[in-house]
Amino acid sequence: MTDSTGQRDRAGRRRKRILTPTEKYEVWLQLVTGEVSQNEAAERYGVDRSTVARIRTVAKDGALAALSASKPGRRPGEDDPELAAAKAEIERLGEAVKELSIENVALRGKSRWG
């Protein structure tokens, strides 16, 4: 078995190659467009076939997560008006509970003295 990079560890195995995010994207893009097979991509980038398979899995999972989180008609990063309203209501109710707690303590305190 020949190594395209010529780098071997002490046991004679090919050294682990870490792909950059850009290289991983290029691998994924070439796989999706059918430009290369998994075996060809592994040979071209000097990585194991399982690394190429993992890139495909991670890309698929990431794309599905992003697509499920997106809502039609909304730009990424836009605040959800329902979420903003719910947060405002939580803040208002928190303040009301604080006021009622203070009033309760004040009333109990007066009854003990009186």
BELGI-V465857 format. One line per field, one symbol per residue. phi: phi as a letter, one per 30 degrees, with the letter a starting at -180 (. if undefined). psi: psi as a letter, one per 40 degrees, with the letter a starting at -180 (. if undefined). burial: # if it has 9 or more other C-alpha atoms within 8 Angstrom, else .. A space follows every 50 residues. Layout:
# BELGI-V465857
phi->???
psi->???
burial->???
This chain:
# BELGI-V465857
phi->.ccdcicbdddiddddccddeddddddddddddidbcdddddddcibddd ddddedddddddddddddddbeicdejddddddddddddddddddddddd dddddddddddddc
psi->hihdeehiadeeihihhhiiddddddddddddeediidddddddefiidd ddddddddddddddddddeihhehiheiihdddddddddddddddddddd ddddddddddddd.
burial->.......#...............#..##.##....#.#..###..##.#. ###.##..#........................#................ ..............
